[in-house]
Each structure stands twice: as structure tokens, then as C-alpha cells.
Amino acid sequence: MGWQAIMGLLIYGVLAGVAYLVQINARLTEQRMLRCKSELLALPHPAHPHFLFNTLHSITVFAGDEPAAVEGALVQFGSLLRYVLDAGSRGDDDAMLEDELRFVRGYLDLEKLRLGSRLTVIEVIDPDTLDCLVPC
């Protein structure tokens, strides 16, 4: 009878351990799914609609008078969108400061179309920092 009790406890322990592992696996799977969902929700919006609207409006203002400016603005706008989409598809959280500055300068050039002389930008950047990683 003693061996039967020991075997019963051993079988119970194995079954309880397996059930516990199944529960842990289910929790980990749920946590992974929640993490993936939160990462997707945390991704930056590739292009803010307000920025898109303002930029396209600024470009259309020049459409009749300055076709060369329109062409240049559309090329620059396409480059900005390409950079944002490429950064989003890579899933990188960080980028080289030099690349981010190029993006910001392009963005500000497009904003200058709309704002004209009301937009003034002063850059003071240490050249040694251009190869540093910064958040996208």
C-alpha cells in the first residue's frame, strides 16, 4: 500500500506539473500577442494627415506659376515619404543623426513653401555627433 501511495503521488506530481506548464505556455503566448499588438499600436504614424494636406496644398499653390518648384517639391515630398516608410518597415527604433537631420531639413523645406519667410531655422550641430544613434 505504501508503494501505491508513492506512485499515486508521483503520478499526481507529474500531471500537476504538466498542467502548470500548459498554463505557463498559454500565459506566455498571450503576453507575446499583447506585446506584438502594443508594438504595432506604438509604431509612429507613417505620415500625419495634417502634414500631407498642408504640403500638397502648398505644392498646388505653385502649380500654375512655378512648375519647376512644383516638380522639385514633389520629388522632395516623395523622398520624405520613402524615408518614413522605409524606417517603419525596418522596425528600427533608432537612426543615424545625419539621416534624421536630412529628413527634418527636407520637411522644413516643404514647410517653407507654405510659411515662407515666417519660418526661420538655425542649426547648431557638432559634426562629431552626426554618426550617433537617435530615436526615429
C-alpha positions as CSV (number, residue, x, y, z in Angstrom):
1,M,0.0,0.0,0.0
2,G,2.9,2.3,0.7
3,W,4.3,1.9,-2.9
4,Q,0.8,2.6,-4.3
5,A,0.6,5.9,-2.4
6,I,4.1,6.9,-3.5
7,M,3.3,6.0,-7.2
8,G,-0.1,7.9,-6.8
9,L,1.8,11.0,-5.5
10,L,4.4,10.7,-8.3
11,I,1.7,10.5,-11.0
12,Y,-0.2,13.3,-9.4
13,G,3.0,15.4,-9.3
14,V,3.7,14.7,-13.0
15,L,0.2,15.6,-14.0
16,A,0.1,18.7,-11.9
17,G,3.5,19.8,-13.4
18,V,2.3,19.2,-17.0
19,A,-0.9,21.2,-16.2
20,Y,1.2,24.0,-14.7
21,L,3.5,24.1,-17.8
22,V,0.4,24.3,-20.1
23,Q,-0.9,27.2,-18.1
24,I,2.5,29.0,-18.3
25,N,2.7,28.4,-22.0
26,A,-0.7,29.9,-22.5
27,R,0.2,32.9,-20.4
28,L,3.5,33.4,-22.3
29,T,1.6,33.2,-25.7
30,E,-0.9,35.7,-24.5
31,Q,1.8,38.0,-23.3
32,R,3.7,37.7,-26.7
33,M,0.5,38.6,-28.5
34,L,-0.2,41.6,-26.3
35,R,3.4,42.8,-26.7
36,C,3.2,42.5,-30.5
37,K,-0.2,44.3,-30.5
38,S,1.2,47.1,-28.3
39,E,4.3,47.4,-30.6
40,L,2.1,47.7,-33.6
41,L,0.0,50.4,-31.9
42,A,3.1,52.2,-30.8
43,L,4.6,52.5,-34.3
44,P,4.7,56.0,-35.5
45,H,2.1,57.0,-38.0
46,P,3.9,57.0,-41.3
47,A,2.7,60.4,-42.3
48,H,0.5,62.7,-40.4
49,P,-2.6,63.7,-42.5
50,H,-2.2,67.3,-41.5
51,F,1.4,67.4,-42.8
52,L,0.2,65.6,-46.0
53,F,-2.6,68.1,-46.6
54,N,-0.5,71.2,-45.9
55,T,2.3,70.0,-48.1
56,L,0.0,69.1,-51.0
57,H,-1.8,72.4,-50.6
58,S,1.5,74.3,-50.7
59,I,2.6,72.5,-53.8
60,T,-0.7,73.2,-55.6
61,V,-0.3,76.9,-54.9
62,F,2.8,76.9,-57.1
63,A,1.4,74.7,-59.8
64,G,0.4,77.4,-62.2
65,D,3.2,79.9,-61.6
66,E,6.3,77.8,-60.9
67,P,6.2,74.3,-62.4
68,A,9.9,73.7,-61.7
69,A,9.3,74.4,-58.0
70,V,6.3,72.0,-58.0
71,E,8.4,69.3,-59.6
72,G,11.2,69.8,-57.0
73,A,8.8,69.8,-54.1
74,L,7.1,66.6,-55.3
75,V,10.4,64.9,-55.6
76,Q,11.4,66.0,-52.1
77,F,8.0,65.0,-50.7
78,G,8.4,61.6,-52.3
79,S,11.8,61.2,-50.7
80,L,10.4,62.1,-47.3
81,L,7.6,59.6,-47.6
82,R,10.1,56.9,-48.8
83,Y,12.3,57.5,-45.8
84,V,9.4,57.3,-43.3
85,L,8.0,54.1,-44.9
86,D,11.5,52.5,-45.1
87,A,12.2,53.3,-41.4
88,G,8.8,51.9,-40.4
89,S,9.3,48.7,-42.4
90,R,12.7,48.1,-41.0
91,G,11.3,48.3,-37.5
92,D,14.3,50.3,-36.3
93,D,13.8,52.4,-33.3
94,D,17.0,54.3,-33.9
95,A,18.6,56.1,-36.8
96,M,21.8,58.0,-37.5
97,L,21.5,61.6,-36.6
98,E,22.7,62.6,-40.0
99,D,19.8,60.7,-41.7
100,E,17.3,62.2,-39.3
101,L,18.7,65.7,-39.9
102,R,18.4,65.2,-43.6
103,F,14.7,64.2,-43.1
104,V,14.0,67.2,-40.9
105,R,15.7,69.6,-43.3
106,G,13.5,68.2,-46.1
107,Y,10.4,68.5,-44.0
108,L,11.3,72.1,-43.1
109,D,12.0,72.9,-46.8
110,L,8.5,71.8,-47.6
111,E,7.1,73.8,-44.7
112,K,8.9,76.8,-46.0
113,L,6.8,76.6,-49.2
114,R,3.8,77.2,-47.1
115,L,5.2,79.6,-44.4
116,G,7.8,81.5,-46.5
117,S,9.9,83.9,-44.5
118,R,7.9,83.3,-41.3
119,L,9.9,80.1,-40.8
120,T,13.5,80.6,-39.7
121,V,15.7,77.7,-38.8
122,I,19.1,78.0,-37.0
123,E,21.2,74.8,-36.8
124,V,24.0,74.4,-34.3
125,I,25.2,70.8,-34.6
126,D,28.5,69.3,-33.6
127,P,29.8,67.4,-36.6
128,D,31.1,64.7,-34.3
129,T,27.6,63.8,-33.4
130,L,26.3,63.0,-36.9
131,D,27.1,59.3,-36.6
132,C,25.2,58.9,-33.2
133,L,22.0,56.9,-33.0
134,V,18.9,58.9,-32.1
135,P,15.2,57.8,-31.9
136,C,13.4,57.9,-35.2
